[in-house]
Amino acid sequence: MLRAPNPPGLLPEPHAVSRLRASRLARSVKPFLARGGIKGERCAGCRLVPSHCICALKPDVSTQAGVCLLMADIEPLKPSNTGWLIADVVKDTFAFGWARTEVEPDLLTLLADPKWQPFVVFPGEFVAPERLVPKVHAQAGRRPLFILLDATWPQARKIFRKSPYLDALPVLSLHPEQVSHYQLRRSRRDDHFCTSEVAALCLDLVGETVAAQTLQAYLEVYTRHYLQAKHQLPPDLQSPAHQALRALARPSN
Ligand SMILES: [Zn+2]
Protein backbone atom coordinates (compact mmCIF):
# COMPACT_ATOMS: atom_id res chain seq x y z
CA MET A 1 0.00 0.00 0.00
CA LEU A 2 1.03 3.60 -0.37
CA ARG A 3 1.29 5.54 2.80
CA ALA A 4 -1.07 8.41 3.44
CA PRO A 5 0.56 11.81 3.09
CA ASN A 6 1.93 13.07 6.36
CA PRO A 7 -0.25 15.71 8.01
CA PRO A 8 1.49 19.08 7.78
CA GLY A 9 4.18 19.41 10.39
CA LEU A 10 4.20 15.71 11.23
CA LEU A 11 6.93 13.41 10.02
CA PRO A 12 7.28 9.69 10.54
CA GLU A 13 9.82 8.37 13.03
CA PRO A 14 13.25 9.05 11.47
CA HIS A 15 14.93 5.93 10.09
CA ALA A 16 18.55 4.87 10.59
CA VAL A 17 19.99 6.92 7.73
CA SER A 18 18.02 9.98 8.78
CA ARG A 19 19.36 9.65 12.33
CA LEU A 20 22.92 9.17 11.06
CA ARG A 21 22.56 12.26 8.89
CA ALA A 22 21.31 14.29 11.86
CA SER A 23 24.19 13.19 14.07
CA ARG A 24 26.71 13.81 11.28
CA LEU A 25 25.28 17.29 10.71
CA ALA A 26 25.50 18.00 14.42
CA ARG A 27 29.23 17.17 14.32
CA SER A 28 29.89 19.44 11.31
CA VAL A 29 32.30 22.23 12.01
CA LYS A 30 31.01 24.21 9.07
CA PRO A 31 27.54 24.04 7.57
CA PHE A 32 27.29 21.47 4.83
CA LEU A 33 26.04 23.04 1.62
CA ALA A 34 24.48 20.44 -0.60
CA ARG A 35 24.84 21.07 -4.31
CA GLY A 36 21.96 23.27 -5.37
CA GLY A 37 20.63 23.23 -1.87
CA ILE A 38 21.68 26.60 -0.62
CA LYS A 39 18.69 28.42 -2.00
CA GLY A 40 15.81 26.43 -0.76
CA GLU A 41 14.45 24.34 2.00
CA ARG A 42 14.24 20.58 1.66
CA CYS A 43 11.63 18.16 2.94
CA ALA A 44 12.96 16.46 6.07
CA GLY A 45 11.21 13.25 5.04
CA CYS A 46 12.73 12.79 1.58
CA ARG A 47 15.37 15.56 1.22
CA LEU A 48 13.75 16.91 -1.97
CA VAL A 49 12.47 20.44 -2.38
CA PRO A 50 8.85 20.57 -1.11
CA SER A 51 7.40 21.00 -4.63
CA HIS A 52 8.93 17.62 -5.60
CA CYS A 53 8.41 15.78 -2.29
CA ILE A 54 7.88 12.02 -2.65
CA CYS A 55 6.84 11.29 0.93
CA ALA A 56 3.29 10.41 -0.16
CA LEU A 57 4.72 7.84 -2.58
CA LYS A 58 6.78 6.02 0.02
CA PRO A 59 5.92 2.33 -0.35
CA ASP A 60 5.11 0.00 2.51
CA VAL A 61 6.37 -3.52 1.89
CA SER A 62 7.41 -6.25 4.24
CA THR A 63 10.83 -7.87 3.98
CA GLN A 64 12.56 -10.66 5.87
CA ALA A 65 15.99 -9.43 4.86
CA GLY A 66 17.80 -6.62 6.59
CA VAL A 67 20.37 -4.15 5.29
CA CYS A 68 23.35 -2.79 7.19
CA LEU A 69 24.88 0.28 5.59
CA LEU A 70 28.46 1.19 6.39
CA MET A 71 28.60 4.75 5.19
CA ALA A 72 31.63 6.85 4.31
CA ASP A 73 31.78 9.99 6.39
CA ILE A 74 30.17 12.46 3.97
CA GLU A 75 27.67 9.99 2.48
CA PRO A 76 24.70 10.61 4.86
CA LEU A 77 24.92 14.31 4.07
CA LYS A 78 24.50 13.97 0.31
CA PRO A 79 20.94 14.69 -0.78
CA SER A 80 21.36 12.10 -3.54
CA ASN A 81 22.49 9.31 -1.22
CA THR A 82 20.31 6.30 -1.97
CA GLY A 83 20.95 4.49 1.31
CA TRP A 84 18.14 6.74 2.51
CA LEU A 85 15.76 5.10 0.04
CA ILE A 86 16.75 1.63 1.23
CA ALA A 87 15.89 2.68 4.77
CA ASP A 88 12.52 3.96 3.49
CA VAL A 89 11.65 0.57 2.02
CA VAL A 90 13.50 -2.05 4.09
CA LYS A 91 12.27 -1.68 7.66
CA ASP A 92 15.28 -3.38 9.20
CA THR A 93 17.89 -1.05 7.79
CA PHE A 94 20.82 -0.19 10.04
CA ALA A 95 23.28 2.58 9.23
CA PHE A 96 26.71 3.28 10.71
CA GLY A 97 29.28 5.89 9.86
CA TRP A 98 32.60 4.23 9.04
CA ALA A 99 35.90 5.28 10.58
CA ARG A 100 39.24 3.50 10.21
CA THR A 101 40.26 3.81 13.83
CA GLU A 102 37.05 2.99 15.64
CA VAL A 103 33.94 0.88 15.36
CA GLU A 104 30.58 1.47 16.92
CA PRO A 105 29.71 -1.15 19.56
CA ASP A 106 26.16 -1.38 18.15
CA LEU A 107 27.58 -2.56 14.83
CA LEU A 108 29.51 -5.36 16.51
CA THR A 109 26.42 -6.33 18.49
CA LEU A 110 24.39 -6.46 15.29
CA LEU A 111 26.96 -8.61 13.48
CA ALA A 112 27.07 -11.03 16.43
CA ASP A 113 23.28 -11.32 16.76
CA PRO A 114 22.37 -14.93 15.87
CA LYS A 115 19.05 -13.93 14.35
CA TRP A 116 20.95 -12.35 11.48
CA GLN A 117 23.01 -14.12 8.83
CA PRO A 118 25.38 -11.42 7.59
CA PHE A 119 26.93 -11.16 4.14
CA VAL A 120 29.27 -8.48 2.92
CA VAL A 121 28.33 -7.47 -0.63
CA PHE A 122 31.45 -6.74 -2.64
CA PRO A 123 32.84 -7.48 -6.12
CA GLY A 124 34.33 -10.97 -6.18
CA GLU A 125 37.48 -10.10 -8.10
CA PHE A 126 38.80 -8.19 -5.09
CA VAL A 127 38.12 -10.93 -2.55
CA ALA A 128 40.01 -14.08 -1.50
CA PRO A 129 38.14 -16.93 -3.22
CA GLU A 130 37.57 -18.87 0.01
CA ARG A 131 35.43 -16.05 1.37
CA LEU A 132 33.10 -15.92 -1.60
CA VAL A 133 29.69 -17.53 -1.50
CA PRO A 134 27.92 -18.01 -4.83
CA LYS A 135 24.46 -17.51 -3.36
CA VAL A 136 22.58 -17.08 -0.13
CA HIS A 137 21.86 -20.39 1.59
CA ALA A 138 19.36 -19.40 4.24
CA GLN A 139 20.06 -20.89 7.65
CA ALA A 140 17.03 -21.93 9.70
CA GLY A 141 15.88 -19.26 12.09
CA ARG A 142 18.22 -16.64 10.69
CA ARG A 143 17.40 -13.71 8.43
CA PRO A 144 19.82 -12.50 5.76
CA LEU A 145 21.58 -9.25 6.57
CA PHE A 146 23.26 -7.58 3.63
CA ILE A 147 26.18 -5.34 4.53
CA LEU A 148 26.55 -2.66 1.88
CA LEU A 149 29.49 -0.28 1.73
CA ASP A 150 27.86 3.04 0.91
CA ALA A 151 30.75 5.05 -0.44
CA THR A 152 32.63 5.99 -3.59
CA TRP A 153 34.50 3.05 -5.09
CA PRO A 154 37.97 3.97 -3.65
CA GLN A 155 36.39 4.51 -0.22
CA ALA A 156 34.50 1.22 -0.45
CA ARG A 157 37.74 -0.67 -1.14
CA LYS A 158 39.33 0.99 1.86
CA ILE A 159 36.37 0.13 4.10
CA PHE A 160 36.52 -3.47 2.90
CA ARG A 161 40.27 -3.77 3.56
CA LYS A 162 40.43 -1.93 6.86
CA SER A 163 37.47 -3.28 8.81
CA PRO A 164 38.75 -6.35 10.69
CA TYR A 165 35.24 -7.13 11.99
CA LEU A 166 34.19 -7.89 8.41
CA ASP A 167 37.08 -10.28 7.77
CA ALA A 168 35.33 -13.38 9.11
CA LEU A 169 32.11 -12.82 7.16
CA PRO A 170 31.22 -14.44 3.85
CA VAL A 171 31.22 -12.20 0.81
CA LEU A 172 28.42 -12.19 -1.69
CA SER A 173 29.50 -11.08 -5.11
CA LEU A 174 26.73 -10.13 -7.47
CA HIS A 175 26.16 -12.29 -10.49
CA PRO A 176 28.09 -10.99 -13.51
CA GLU A 177 25.07 -10.59 -15.82
CA GLN A 178 23.15 -8.78 -13.13
CA VAL A 179 26.13 -6.58 -12.34
CA SER A 180 26.59 -5.60 -15.97
CA HIS A 181 22.90 -4.76 -16.18
CA TYR A 182 23.23 -2.47 -13.20
CA GLN A 183 26.47 -0.94 -14.37
CA LEU A 184 24.83 -0.03 -17.62
CA ARG A 185 22.20 1.83 -15.69
CA ARG A 186 24.73 3.34 -13.36
CA SER A 187 26.88 4.72 -16.14
CA ARG A 188 24.16 7.24 -16.92
CA ARG A 189 24.11 8.50 -13.39
CA ASP A 190 26.21 9.80 -10.61
CA ASP A 191 28.11 6.96 -9.01
CA HIS A 192 26.19 7.18 -5.75
CA PHE A 193 22.93 6.34 -7.52
CA CYS A 194 23.77 2.71 -7.11
CA THR A 195 23.63 1.55 -3.50
CA SER A 196 19.88 1.03 -3.58
CA GLU A 197 20.19 -0.88 -6.85
CA VAL A 198 22.61 -3.24 -5.15
CA ALA A 199 20.14 -3.64 -2.28
CA ALA A 200 17.33 -4.40 -4.75
CA LEU A 201 19.48 -7.05 -6.35
CA CYS A 202 20.20 -8.62 -2.95
CA LEU A 203 16.47 -8.71 -2.13
CA ASP A 204 15.85 -10.37 -5.46
CA LEU A 205 18.52 -13.01 -4.73
CA VAL A 206 16.66 -14.14 -1.61
CA GLY A 207 13.32 -14.30 -3.39
CA GLU A 208 11.93 -10.98 -2.15
CA THR A 209 10.89 -10.01 -5.63
CA VAL A 210 8.15 -7.53 -4.77
CA ALA A 211 10.37 -5.69 -2.33
CA ALA A 212 13.20 -5.68 -4.90
CA GLN A 213 10.99 -4.28 -7.66
CA THR A 214 9.43 -1.78 -5.29
CA LEU A 215 12.83 -0.46 -4.22
CA GLN A 216 13.91 -0.22 -7.84
CA ALA A 217 10.74 1.65 -8.90
CA TYR A 218 11.03 3.92 -5.86
CA LEU A 219 14.64 4.74 -6.80
CA GLU A 220 13.52 5.66 -10.30
CA VAL A 221 10.72 7.86 -8.97
CA TYR A 222 13.17 9.53 -6.60
CA THR A 223 15.73 10.04 -9.38
CA ARG A 224 13.09 11.58 -11.63
CA HIS A 225 11.89 14.00 -8.98
CA TYR A 226 15.48 14.85 -8.06
CA LEU A 227 16.42 15.66 -11.66
CA GLN A 228 13.19 17.50 -12.43
CA ALA A 229 13.69 19.66 -9.35
CA LYS A 230 17.28 20.29 -10.40
CA HIS A 231 16.16 21.39 -13.88
CA GLN A 232 13.23 23.34 -12.43
CA LEU A 233 10.63 21.21 -14.18
CA PRO A 234 7.34 20.25 -12.53
CA PRO A 235 7.24 16.66 -11.22
CA ASP A 236 5.80 14.18 -13.70
CA LEU A 237 3.59 11.91 -11.62
CA GLN A 238 2.61 9.68 -14.55
CA SER A 239 6.05 8.42 -15.56
CA PRO A 240 6.50 4.67 -16.15
CA ALA A 241 8.33 4.48 -12.82
CA HIS A 242 5.36 6.05 -10.99
CA GLN A 243 3.01 3.64 -12.70
CA ALA A 244 5.25 0.68 -11.79
CA LEU A 245 5.41 1.81 -8.18
CA ARG A 246 1.62 2.21 -7.99
CA ALA A 247 1.09 -1.23 -9.53
CA LEU A 248 3.45 -2.81 -6.99
CA ALA A 249 1.92 -1.02 -4.05
CA ARG A 250 -1.46 -2.72 -4.17
CA PRO A 251 -3.90 -1.68 -1.47
CA SER A 252 -3.66 -3.97 1.52
CA ASN A 253 -6.81 -5.80 2.72
ZN1 LIG B 1 9.13 14.66 1.32
Boltz pocket constraint, residues with backbone or C-beta under 6 A from the ligand:
constraints:
  - pocket:
      binder: B
      contacts: [[A, 43], [A, 44], [A, 45], [A, 46], [A, 47], [A, 48], [A, 53], [A, 54], [A, 55], [A, 56]]
      max_distance: 6.0
